[in-house]
Amino acid sequence: MRRLWLLFAQTVTVGLALWFIVASLKPEWAISLLGGARGDRAVNSPAQILQAPATAPAQDSYREAARRAMPAVVNIFTTKGARQPKTPFMDDPLFRRFFGDQQEDRQFSLGSGVVISPQGYVLTNNHVIETADEIEVALADGRKAVAKVVGTDPETDLAVVKIDLPNLPAITLGNADQARVGDVVLAIGNPFGVGQTVTMGIVSALGRNHLGINTFENFIQTDAAINPGNSGGALIDSSGNLLGINTAIYSRSGGSLGIGFAIPVTTVKDVMESIIATGQKVRGWIGVEPQDITPELAESFGLTRKSGAIIAGVLKGGPADKAGIRPGDILVAVEGKPVSDTTDMLNLIAQLAPGNKAKMTVLRKTQESTLEVTVGKRPKPRRETQE
């Protein structure tokens, strides 16, 4: 009896040891045995649990949108020669022999851009390339090319450059008019020169203006992280279509604080097509200096309306002067479209074709009248530009 008990104890011990080894090295064998013993009811092994996320469909992922847009977003490197102050030593041959020509130093900066056409047109911000002597574009696939400036529009901070490379990936333009606050957006660019980077956020606001960034403003505001080097990069929707060109941030430190601004694709397309066709963006102009109606002005002038733009000054001999518009008039409509403030006025007049006649409704004292103005061509921007 004692011998049988010892034999039983040894058998159980060996069996448990074998089971421990199998469970440690091949857990799926042990689980399959348990599953068979329990009528094949579902029992997930640790290996099966870890593998499930890898094979399950990815939810809330925007990798397809990023995959579509990233090849069309490029890095832009600019070089500018900065001449140092000349000293008497610069003309000394012995000095130049040992120390070289110290009169010129090279300055480098970087930004981003978007390929908008297989023909090589690249859209970026004007401030990225405006002072550059040389511009180099680097594609996501590693190719590089020297770019030539096609044209610029400082008043919207947009510029178009061109490169000569085959098989260029072009981005698909989206519809910014259908964008709504809360929509998911991705910002693609080259922040701080670390390389192409994608950040995610939402549309925080639409139609932002009066920011003092550009002359013509209609920004998409987003909290997708935008940092130095992102300028000129793409803001895309969740399908990978271009919604805007990242252009500015609100920051106290130079880094992203969650308030970034992008030029909407509607503005981008209009300016881009004009630059490609003529090398510049042509806008209407009537030669006046507008001012918003403030409560103080309304009280001092005895105005009952709060919308419109006060004509504070009229350029002598300009289109408005010839049409009979006078200082103190309030412009309330352009071609039948109401004017709510100076921003509206700038945008409406800029859309008019130079040389054409346009009807403008003004309020003089208490009487409205409609005047016909022959629209002029808006001059190149200066630090203080009259409308």
C-alpha positions in Angstrom: 0.0 0.0 0.0 2.8 2.3 0.9 4.5 1.5 -2.5 1.4 2.3 -4.4 1.0 5.6 -2.6 4.6 6.6 -3.4 4.1 5.7 -7.1 0.9 7.8 -7.2 2.6 10.8 -5.5 5.6 10.6 -8.0 3.2 10.4 -11.0 1.2 13.4 -9.8 4.5 15.3 -9.2 5.9 14.5 -12.7 2.5 15.4 -14.3 2.4 18.8 -12.5 6.0 19.5 -13.6 5.2 18.7 -17.2 2.0 20.8 -17.1 4.0 23.7 -15.6 6.6 23.4 -18.4 4.0 23.3 -21.1 2.0 26.2 -19.6 5.2 28.3 -19.5 6.6 27.5 -22.9 3.5 26.7 -25.0 0.5 28.3 -23.3 -1.6 27.9 -26.4 -1.3 24.1 -26.0 -2.6 24.2 -22.5 -5.4 26.6 -23.4 -6.5 24.4 -26.3 -6.6 21.4 -24.0 -8.7 23.4 -21.5 -10.9 24.5 -24.4 -11.4 21.0 -25.5 -12.2 19.9 -22.0 -14.8 22.7 -21.6 -16.7 22.1 -24.8 -14.5 24.6 -26.8 -15.9 27.7 -25.0 -14.0 30.8 -25.8 -10.9 31.2 -23.7 -8.5 33.9 -24.8 -4.8 33.3 -24.1 -2.4 36.1 -23.3 -1.0 35.7 -26.9 -4.4 36.1 -28.4 -5.2 39.2 -26.3 -2.0 41.0 -27.4 -2.5 40.1 -31.0 -6.2 41.4 -31.2 -5.5 45.1 -31.5 -3.0 44.5 -34.4 -5.5 42.6 -36.5 -8.6 44.6 -35.5 -9.7 47.5 -37.8 -8.2 50.8 -36.7 -10.9 53.1 -35.3 -10.5 56.9 -35.2 -7.3 56.7 -37.2 -6.4 59.4 -39.7 -3.4 57.5 -41.2 -5.1 57.3 -44.6 -5.6 61.0 -44.8 -2.0 61.6 -43.8 -0.8 59.0 -46.3 -2.7 60.8 -49.1 -1.5 64.3 -48.3 2.1 63.9 -46.9 3.9 63.3 -50.2 2.6 66.6 -51.5 3.9 68.6 -48.5 7.5 69.8 -49.0 10.2 71.4 -47.0 11.5 74.8 -48.2 15.0 76.0 -47.5 16.0 79.5 -48.3 19.4 81.2 -48.4 20.2 84.8 -48.1 23.5 86.5 -48.4 24.1 89.0 -45.6 26.9 91.5 -46.2 28.9 92.4 -43.1 30.0 96.0 -42.4 33.1 96.8 -44.4 36.4 97.6 -42.5 39.7 98.8 -43.8 41.1 95.3 -43.4 38.8 94.0 -46.1 40.9 95.6 -48.8 44.1 94.2 -47.4 45.3 91.2 -49.7 47.3 89.7 -46.8 44.2 89.8 -44.5 42.0 88.3 -47.1 44.6 85.6 -47.8 44.6 84.3 -44.3 41.0 85.1 -43.2 39.1 84.9 -46.5 36.4 87.2 -47.8 34.5 88.2 -44.7 32.1 90.6 -46.5 29.4 88.1 -47.1 27.7 85.7 -44.6 25.0 83.2 -45.5 21.8 83.1 -43.6 19.5 80.0 -43.7 15.8 79.6 -42.9 13.2 77.0 -43.5 9.5 76.6 -44.0 7.0 74.4 -45.7 5.0 74.3 -48.9 2.4 72.3 -50.8 2.7 70.9 -54.3 -0.6 72.0 -56.0 0.1 70.8 -59.6 2.0 68.0 -61.3 3.6 70.8 -63.4 5.7 71.8 -60.4 3.8 74.7 -58.9 4.4 74.9 -55.1 2.3 77.1 -52.8 3.8 78.6 -49.6 3.8 81.7 -47.5 5.2 84.9 -48.9 7.1 85.5 -45.6 8.9 82.2 -46.1 10.6 83.2 -49.4 10.3 87.0 -49.6 13.9 87.8 -48.7 15.6 84.7 -50.2 18.4 84.7 -52.7 18.1 81.0 -53.3 15.2 78.6 -52.7 15.5 74.8 -52.4 12.5 72.5 -52.2 12.9 69.0 -50.6 10.2 66.4 -51.3 9.1 63.7 -48.9 10.6 61.1 -51.2 14.1 62.6 -50.8 14.3 64.5 -54.1 15.5 68.1 -54.1 15.2 70.9 -56.6 16.0 74.6 -56.9 12.8 76.7 -57.1 12.0 79.9 -59.0 9.5 82.4 -57.8 6.4 82.6 -60.0 4.8 85.4 -58.0 3.9 86.7 -54.6 0.9 88.3 -52.9 2.1 90.0 -49.6 -1.4 91.1 -48.7 -2.6 87.5 -48.2 0.9 86.3 -47.4 0.9 83.7 -50.3 3.5 82.9 -52.8 3.9 80.4 -55.7 7.3 78.9 -56.7 8.0 76.4 -59.4 10.3 73.3 -59.5 11.3 71.1 -62.4 10.9 67.5 -61.4 8.9 64.6 -63.0 6.1 62.6 -61.3 5.3 65.2 -58.7 2.5 64.3 -56.2 -0.2 67.0 -56.1 -2.6 67.6 -53.2 -6.3 67.5 -53.7 -8.1 70.8 -52.9 -10.9 70.5 -50.4 -14.0 72.7 -49.8 -13.4 75.2 -47.0 -17.0 76.4 -47.3 -18.2 73.1 -45.9 -15.9 73.2 -42.9 -17.5 73.6 -39.6 -16.3 74.3 -36.1 -15.4 71.0 -34.4 -14.3 69.2 -37.6 -11.0 67.2 -37.2 -8.1 68.7 -39.1 -4.4 67.7 -39.5 -1.5 70.1 -39.9 1.5 68.9 -41.9 4.8 70.7 -42.1 8.4 70.8 -40.9 8.4 72.4 -37.4 11.8 73.6 -36.1 13.4 71.6 -38.9 13.0 68.2 -37.3 11.4 66.8 -40.4 7.9 66.3 -41.8 5.4 66.1 -38.9 1.7 65.6 -38.6 -0.4 67.1 -35.8 -4.1 66.8 -35.1 -6.7 69.2 -33.8 -10.1 70.6 -34.7 -11.4 73.7 -36.5 -11.7 76.2 -33.6 -13.3 79.0 -35.5 -14.0 80.3 -39.0 -13.7 83.7 -40.7 -11.2 85.1 -38.2 -10.2 88.7 -39.1 -9.1 92.0 -37.6 -6.0 90.3 -36.3 -3.5 92.6 -38.0 -1.6 89.7 -39.7 -2.5 90.4 -43.3 -4.4 93.1 -45.2 -7.0 90.5 -46.3 -7.9 88.1 -43.6 -10.4 85.3 -43.4 -8.6 82.7 -41.3 -9.4 79.2 -40.2 -8.5 79.0 -36.6 -7.3 75.6 -35.3 -5.7 74.0 -32.2 -3.6 71.6 -34.2 -0.1 72.3 -33.2 1.6 74.8 -35.5 5.2 75.8 -34.8 8.0 77.8 -36.5 8.8 75.9 -39.7 5.1 74.9 -40.3 4.5 78.2 -42.2 3.3 77.4 -45.7 2.4 73.8 -44.8 -1.0 72.1 -45.3 -4.0 72.1 -43.1 -6.1 69.1 -44.4 -9.4 67.5 -43.5 -10.0 64.0 -42.3 -10.0 62.8 -45.9 -6.6 64.3 -46.8 -7.9 67.2 -48.8 -6.4 70.7 -48.5 -8.4 73.1 -46.4 -5.9 75.8 -45.9 -2.2 77.0 -45.8 -0.8 77.3 -42.2 0.5 80.9 -41.9 0.6 82.2 -38.3 0.2 81.3 -34.6 -0.7 83.3 -31.5 2.1 82.8 -29.0 3.9 84.6 -26.2 7.0 82.3 -26.4 7.3 81.4 -30.1 5.9 77.9 -29.5 2.4 76.6 -30.1 -0.3 77.6 -27.6 -3.2 76.0 -29.4 -4.2 79.0 -31.5 -3.1 78.7 -35.1 -4.3 80.3 -38.3 -4.6 79.0 -41.8 -5.5 80.8 -45.0 -8.6 79.0 -46.4 -8.4 77.2 -49.7 -11.0 79.5 -51.2 -8.6 82.4 -50.9 -5.7 80.2 -51.8 -7.2 79.1 -55.1 -8.2 82.6 -56.2 -4.7 84.0 -55.5 -2.9 81.0 -56.8 -4.7 81.0 -60.2 -4.1 84.7 -60.6 -0.4 84.4 -59.8 0.1 81.5 -62.2 -1.8 83.3 -65.0 -0.3 86.8 -64.6 2.5 86.6 -62.0 0.5 88.7 -59.5 -2.9 89.1 -57.8 -4.8 92.0 -59.4 -7.4 93.7 -57.1 -9.8 96.6 -57.4 -9.2 100.0 -55.7 -11.0 103.3 -55.4 -8.6 105.4 -53.5 -10.2 106.0 -50.1 -9.1 105.7 -46.5 -11.9 103.8 -44.5 -12.6 103.7 -40.8 -14.9 101.5 -38.8 -17.9 103.0 -37.1 -17.3 103.0 -33.4 -19.9 104.0 -30.7 -17.9 107.2 -30.2 -17.9 108.1 -33.9 -21.6 107.3 -34.2 -22.3 109.6 -31.3 -20.2 112.5 -32.6 -21.6 112.3 -36.1 -25.1 111.6 -34.9 -25.3 108.3 -36.7 -28.2 106.0 -36.2 -26.6 103.0 -38.0 -23.8 100.8 -36.6 -22.7 99.2 -39.9 -20.8 100.5 -42.8 -17.4 102.1 -43.3 -16.8 105.8 -42.8 -14.7 107.5 -45.6 -12.1 109.3 -43.5 -10.1 110.4 -46.5 -10.3 110.5 -50.4 -7.3 110.5 -52.7 -7.4 113.5 -54.9 -7.9 112.5 -58.5 -8.6 108.9 -57.5 -11.5 106.8 -58.7 -13.7 107.7 -55.6 -12.9 111.4 -55.9 -13.9 111.5 -59.6 -17.1 109.6 -58.8 -18.1 112.2 -56.1 -17.4 110.3 -52.9 -16.5 112.8 -50.1 -14.9 112.5 -46.7 -17.5 111.8 -44.1 -19.6 109.7 -46.4 -20.6 106.2 -45.1 -20.2 103.4 -47.7 -23.0 101.0 -47.0 -23.1 98.8 -50.1 -20.9 97.7 -53.0 -22.7 96.4 -56.1 -25.7 95.8 -53.9 -23.7 93.8 -51.3 -24.0 95.3 -47.8 -20.8 96.7 -46.1 -20.7 95.9 -42.4 -17.2 97.2 -41.6 -13.9 98.1 -43.3 -12.9 94.5 -43.7 -16.1 93.9 -45.7 -15.3 97.0 -47.8 -11.8 96.0 -48.5 -12.8 92.5 -49.6 -15.7 93.6 -51.8 -13.7 96.3 -53.6 -10.8 94.0 -54.1 -13.0 91.6 -55.9 -13.9 94.2 -58.5 -12.1 94.1 -61.9 -10.1 97.3 -62.6 -11.5 99.3 -65.4 -15.1 98.2 -64.8 -17.8 100.5 -63.4 -19.3 99.6 -60.0 -22.3 101.0 -58.2 -21.6 102.1 -54.6 -24.2 103.2 -52.1 -23.2 106.0 -49.7 -25.0 107.7 -46.8 -24.3 111.4 -46.7 -25.8 112.9 -43.6 -29.3 111.3 -43.7 -29.6 110.7 -47.4 -28.6 107.6 -49.3 -27.4 107.9 -52.9 -25.8 105.5 -55.4 -22.7 106.6 -57.3 -21.0 104.9 -60.2 -17.2 104.4 -59.7 -14.7 103.4 -62.4 -12.6 100.9 -60.5 -8.8 101.4 -60.5 -6.0 98.8 -59.9 -4.8 98.4 -56.4 -1.2 99.6 -56.1 1.5 97.5 -54.7 1.3 97.3 -50.9 3.2 99.8 -48.7 3.4 100.0 -45.0 0.3 102.3 -45.0 -1.9 101.6 -48.0 -5.1 103.5 -48.9 -8.1 101.7 -50.2 
